[in-house]
């Protein structure tokens, strides 16, 4: 049975609790609907609030996909079987012919790639002239020699390797043979008793008797005593001498240096560049530890498709994981303004003016008549509590509120206590750097030719927020150029007072904010380093639209 196609359900960069929980829960819904393989993913690190939710309800952190460009693992990888370095080149050749292979990987017992053997390497091994000691230098196993020559052992032990002497054909008379046979040699000979006896007495390591000739009991007994292996081959001496080099192990001829390999996590854009500069036909693929997986060629890249994904809680390219332009977007489920990414073909796009993506997913469970289990209810409820600030956010609708209350009942949760614990975890800034605080909930926007970013932190302690103001302002001023932004804004939102302090950085940033929020500013705003915005809590509904209106005006 073919493996099911993996479809990744992923939220936006710098994900919040709604982004993570919606990815998890929508994956579960899709798997229930069509039995597919939908995998929840994230496009960045999780914040402390989200971590608290996942740990409390025993849910693992989703897979990190910070770059969604097609990778080697997303294309067809030929599962060419790796061979042992001890396999004879004859066997390797036969395997190539049977399976129409040009390159075969050589792997060890742990599956780690050791080298490559190609048709060209084997052809060279057959055509090149080697000295008579090549078999012993290659430490050729007797098992390979027996297999290559279709040998039958009649005396001695067939285990072990031929590792000392030379290979020779005993065509001379016994008197002359004594002058060139040395201890440990491998001797190819015929059915002459005297020649066989001479070779054994000269302490040859192995005798290969050709044309299926019988070996006398005396020779066999003497060979056993001298620990000399004797085998019979049906081939004549010429053929045996011609074939015996094919018993040399693959490891002797394999390429081990300057191998061009790819990891399964490599992006195919880079793979294409490497392949274009090399003339190799096939390239091995390994995992990050060097374990062999399979082979790819240029042909495998021709039909490469984008990684199939479903976007949740966002629909803009600048908020999506890097490389989204290469992905095959299947669906979009969101509750933000439409600034949609471009898709190759029509997709299912569900966008509703609600306070949370999780509310939409809650509706879809009911629309498909699929029961929401306790853990899924816990996650969906947490997401709504987070995104609506427990119904205090102006983005919150009655639909969100009713969904959260219903989910809390299914999940067995005290929703007020849950909110208190979540916000407390999210506002715990102990041990965090200013950079970590800044990026834990940060989004980019483009309007009127201006690229700007808006970050937000939600806390229940005004003192914690005020202590951050000066540090954040300095960090924001230094990060504008690094992030290629024109303006940066950061919201210090207090849940208890239902207000926000807005820090501005960048050319004309403060002036833009003052124009956008002039009717909501405190009377002494011109003296303050932070604009105080009473009643402002939502980035999506109260801050970003106002800034865009000024920039587009």
N, C-alpha and C positions, 0 to 999 in steps of 0.2 A: 504494500500500500504506500502510495506516494505521501511524503510529508506535507502537512497542511501549510498553506502560505501564511507567513507571519505578517500580521498587520499591527503596527504600533500606534497606540492611542496616546497622544502627547499634548501637554499644555504648553504655556508660553515660557520664555526665559525668566529667570528669577522667580520661579513658581511660588504661588501662595497656596493656602490650604484648599481653596476651591479648585485650583488647577490640578493639584495632585489627587485629591479625592475624586474629582470628576473623571480623571483619566482611569483610575482604578475601577470605579463603579460602572463607567460606560463600557469598559472592557468586559466586565462580568455580564452586563446586559447583552452585549453583542454575542458573546460566547453562548449564552442561553438561547438567543434567537436563532442563530444559524449553525451552531456547533463549530465555529471557526477557531482560529488561533489568534485571538486579539490580546496583545501584550501591553499593559500599562507602562508608560515611560515618562521621563521628566527631562526638561531641557536645561536644568541647572540644579544647584544645591538647594536643599530644603531649609526653610527657616525654623526657628525654635518652636513656634506655635504648631506648625505642621508636624514636626518631629514628635511633639507631645501627643498629638492626636494619633499618629501611627503607632507609637509605643503603647499608648493606653489601650488601644483596641487590638493590639497584636497583629498589625499588618506590616509586611516588609516594605522597605523603601523601594519605589519603582526603579526600573532600569534607567541609567543615565544615558541619554542620547543628546549630546550637546552639538553634534554635527550630523545632519540627516542625509548627507550626500551618500550616494550608492557606494557600498563597500564590496570588497571581494566576496564576503560571505553572502551577499545578496544576489550574486550571479551563480550560474551553474558551475559547480566544481566537479570535474571528472574524478571519480573515486578510483583512480588507478592504484592497484595494489602495490605496496612497497615490498621490496625483496630484501633478503638478508645478504650481507656482504660475502657470505660463504657460498652463495648459490653459484653454480658454474655458469660461465658465459654461454654455454650451449643452452642451458635451461632458460637463461634470460632472453636469448635470441628466439627460442621457440615461443616464449610468452609474448614477445613483441609481434611475431608473425601471426599468432592465433588471435590476438586482440587488436591488431593493427595499431601498434604503438610505436612511437619514434623515440620516446624517452621513458625510462623506468627509474623511479626513486629507490635509493638504497637506505634502509632504516635499520635501527638496532632493535633490541628486544623491547625497549620502552617506547618504541614508535618514533624516536627522534631521528630527524633527517641526517644522514651521514654523507651522502653524495648522490650523484646521478650517473647513469650509464645510458648511452645513446646508441642508436644503430651505427652511427659513424665510429664510435669508440670500439664497438665489436668488430667492425670491418677492418679497422686499423690493426686490431689485435691479431686478426687472421692473416692480414697481408704483410705485416712487419716481420722481419727476420729476428728471432730471439736466440740468445745463446742457450746451450743445452741445460743450463741450471735455472731457467726461468720458472719451472714448476716448483722447485724447492724454494726459490726466493719468494714466490707467491704463497708458500706454505699451503699447497694444494692438498685438500683432503683426499684420502684414499676412496672415500665414498663417492666423491665427484669423478674420480678416474674410473671407478667401476661402472658408474652410471653412464659416463660418456662412451666408454668402449663396450658397453653391454657385457661387462665381465662377470665371470663366475669364480668366486673364491674357492680354491681347493686346499689351501694351506695358509696358516698364519692368521693374524688378527687384522680385520679391515678397518678398525677404528684408528683415529689419529691422522696425522698429516705427513706427507712427503716433504721433508724440510731440510735435508742436508745435501744430497748428491746431485748428480746430473742424470739426464736421460740419454740413453744410447741404444743403438740397434746392434745386436750381437751377430754380425754377418761373417766375422772371421773365425778361424779355427781356435780351439781352446788355448793353444799355446800363445797365440797373439792376444787373445782376450785377457789373459792374465796381466798384460802390460798396461791395459787402459781401464779395466773395471776396478773401481775403488769402493771402499766401504760406504754404504748408504746410497749407492746408485740405484736407479730404476732401469731395468734391462728389458728391452723388447726382443724376443727371440722366437725361434720355431720349435719343432719337436725333437731336435737333436739332444739326446741324453747328455752327451759330453759337455755341450755348451751350458745346459741347465745346471749340471753339477758344478761346473767351473764358477758360474755366477753365484751360486749359493755359497760355495767355499770361499769366494772372495768377499763375502759378507755384503752382498747386494741387499738393499732394503726391500726391493720388490721385483718380481719377475712377471712379465706379461707374455704369456704363451699364445701365439697367434693361430688363426685358422681352426680353432676348436680342438687342437691336438691334445691327446691324453697326456697326463703327467704321471709318471710311475710312482708307486708307493714309496720307493726308496727316496726319490727326490722330495716328495711331500713330507716324509718323516724327517729328513735332514733339514728341510726348510722350517719345520715347526721347531726343531731344536735350535736353529740359528735365528729364530724370530724373523724369518723372511716371509713376506706376503707373496703368495703365488696365485695368480688369477688366469683364467682362460678367456680369450676374446674370440668371437667368430671372424673378426677382421684379419686381413693379411698384414704383414709387417709395414708395408707402405701406408696403408690406410690407417692403421693404428698410430703410426708416427705422425700422420697428418692431422688426425683427430684429437690427439691427446692434449694439445694446447687448449682445446675447448673446455677442458676440465678445470682450468685455472679459475679461481673464485672471482666473482664480479668486483669485489673490493679492490683487487689489484689494478684494475683498469678504470675504476670509477673516477669521476671528477670530484674533487673535494675543495678546490680553491676557486675563489672568485665566482661562486655560484650566485645566480640572480634568483632570489626567492622573494615571495610576498607573504605577509601575514594576512589572515582572514579579515582583519580590521582595517587594512589599508584601503584608501579611497581610490576608486577606479580611474579618476582623472590623473592621479599620480602614476598609477599602474600603466596607463596608456602611454605616458611620456617615456617611461623606462622601456617598455616594449618597442617603442618606435626607434629607440637608439640601439637595440640589440637584435641580432639575427637568429636568436634561438627560436625553436618552434614551440616548445612547451616550457612552462615555468612551474615549479612546485609551490604549494601553499602550505604554510604552517600556522599553528596557533602562536600565541605570544611566548610560549615556553619552548618553541622550536619543534614541537611534535607535528609530524607530517599529517596533512589532511587530504590533499588531493592535488590535481594538476589543472592549470588553466592555459589557454592559448589566446591568440588574438581573436580567433573565431568566437570564443566565449564572451568576449566583450561587445561583439557586434549587436547582439540582441539584449544588452543589459538594460533593464528598466529601473526606474526610480524606486526607492524604498516605499512601499505602500504605508500610508499614514492616515490617521483621523486626528484632526485638530480639535481640541476642546479649550474653552475659555479664552480663545483669541482667534482672530482672523486676519491679522495684519502681518505682512512679511517681516517688518522690523522687530516684531515681538516673537517671531517663530525661531525655532532652532536654526543654527547656521546651515546653509545648504538646502533650505526648503524648496528653492527653485528647481532642484534636481529630483524632488520627491514626487511620488504619485499620490496626490491628495484624494482620498476616497470620500470623506465627509468632513463637515465643520459643524460643531455644536457650540454656540456662543451666546452671550448676552450683552456684548459690547457694541459700540458703534461699528458700522460696516466700513472697513477700509481694506477689503478682502484681498488676499493673495491671489495671484493669477493661477488658473488651473488650465491644464491641457484640454480637458473635456468636462462636461457638466458633472456636478457633484451634488450630493445631498447636503443642503445647507439649511440648518435650523437656527434662526436667530430670533430671540424673544426679548422684549423690554422687561426683564425681570432682574432681581437683585443678585442672582447667583446662577451659574451654569448648572449646579447640582439640582436646582429646582426643575430645570428642563429635563434632566435625566430622571428625576423622580416621576415626572409626568409620563415619560416614555416607558418606564417600567409598568405603570398602570395601563397605558394605551396598548401595550403588548400582553396584558394579562399575566405578567410575571411577578410572582411574589417577591417582595424585598426581604431578604434575610436580615437577621439581627445586626451582623457586622456591617453589611452594606448600609443599613439604616443609620448606624452610628457614624459612618463616614459622611454620608450625605447630609445628615443633620449638622455635623461639625462644620462642613463647608458653608452651609447657609448661615449658621451663627457667625462664622468668621467674616463672610463677605457683606453681610447686612449689619455687622456690629450689634448683633442681637436685636435686630429690627430697628435700630436707631438711625441707620443710614438712610438718606433720602432716596436711594435707589431701591429700597425695600418695598415690596408690594404685599398686598394681602395674600396673594398666591404664595409668595415666599414664606410668609408667617404661618399659614395653614400647613404648608408642606413640612416645615420644620417641626411644628407641634405634633403632627401625625407621625413623623419619623422618630421623634423623641419617645413617643409612646411605644412604638414598635421596638425601639432600641433599649427601652427601659432606662431612660436618662432623665435626670433633673436638668432641664435646659439652662436654667439660670446658673446653677453650679458649674455646668460644663463651660458656659461662657466665661465665668470668672476664672476658672482654671486655665482655659485656653489663652485668654488675654494676659493673664499673669505670666504664663510661659513665654508668650510672644514678646512681652515687654521686659523680659529679663535680659538686661544688657551686660551683665557681669561677665568679664573676660573677653568681650567682643571688641574688635578694633573698629575704628570709625569706618573703614572701608567695608567691613562685613555688615555693619549696620546700614550703610548707604545702599548696598547692592541687594539686601535681602528682599526688597520689594521695589524694584526699579523698572520703569518702562520707557521706551523711546517713542517719539511721535514726530511726524513731519507735517508742516502746514505753512502755506504761504512762502515756501522756499526756505523755511527755518526748521532746523532739526533741534528738538529739545527733549529733555528727559524729565520725568517726574518720579521721585521716590517717595516712599511713605513709611512711617513707623507709627504703630498704634500702641499707646501705653495708657496706664491708669494712674500714673504718678507724674504730676506736673514737674516736680523737681528733677526727675530723670531727664525729661525732655529739655528743660532749660539748660541743664549742664552740657547738653550736646550741641547747643546752638553754635557757639564759636568754633568748635572743632569741625563741625560739619561744613560751615561756611568756608573755612580754609581748604578743606578737602575738595569741596565742590569747585572752587576756583582753580585748583590744580588738576582736576580731572577733565575739565572741559575739552582741552586740546587732545588729551589721550583718547577720549571717546568720540572725537570728531563731532562735538556738539556746539551749537550756538548759544544755548541757554540751558540752565539746569535749575530745577525747583525741587524743594524737599518739604514734604508735609509732616509736621510733628503733631499728630492727632491724639487728643485726649478724649477717651471714651466717656469719662465721668462728666467733664464739663461740656462735652459735645462741641468742641472747637478745635481749630487747627492753627498752628504757627507755621507760616510759609517762609522758608529761606530761599533767597533768589541769588543766582550767580550767572555771570555772563553779560555781554553787551546788551543793554536795553532790557535786561530781564526784570529788574525791579520796576521800571517804567511800564512794562507790559502788564505785570501783575497789578500794579496800582490802578491802571485803567480798567483791567478786567474786574477787579473787586472793590472799586471805589465806594460803592454804596454799602459795603459790608465792613469796611475797615474801622478800627478804633480811632478815636479823635486824634490821638497822638502818634499816629502811624509814621509820620514823617521823621520822628525822632528815634524810632525803634529800628533795630537791626533785623528784626523779623516782623513780617506783616501778620497781625493777629486777625483771624477770621472766625468770629463767633458763628456757630451753627453750621460751619463747613466741615464735613467729614469724608465725603466721597470724592476720590480722585476722578472716577469715571463720569460722574454726573455733575459735580459742582466745580471741579478745577479745570480739567482738560478741555471741556467744551468752551469755558469762558476764555481760556488762553487762546484757543484756536480761533474764536470769534474775533479777538483783537488782531491776531496775526493775519487773518484773511481780510480784515477790514481795510 
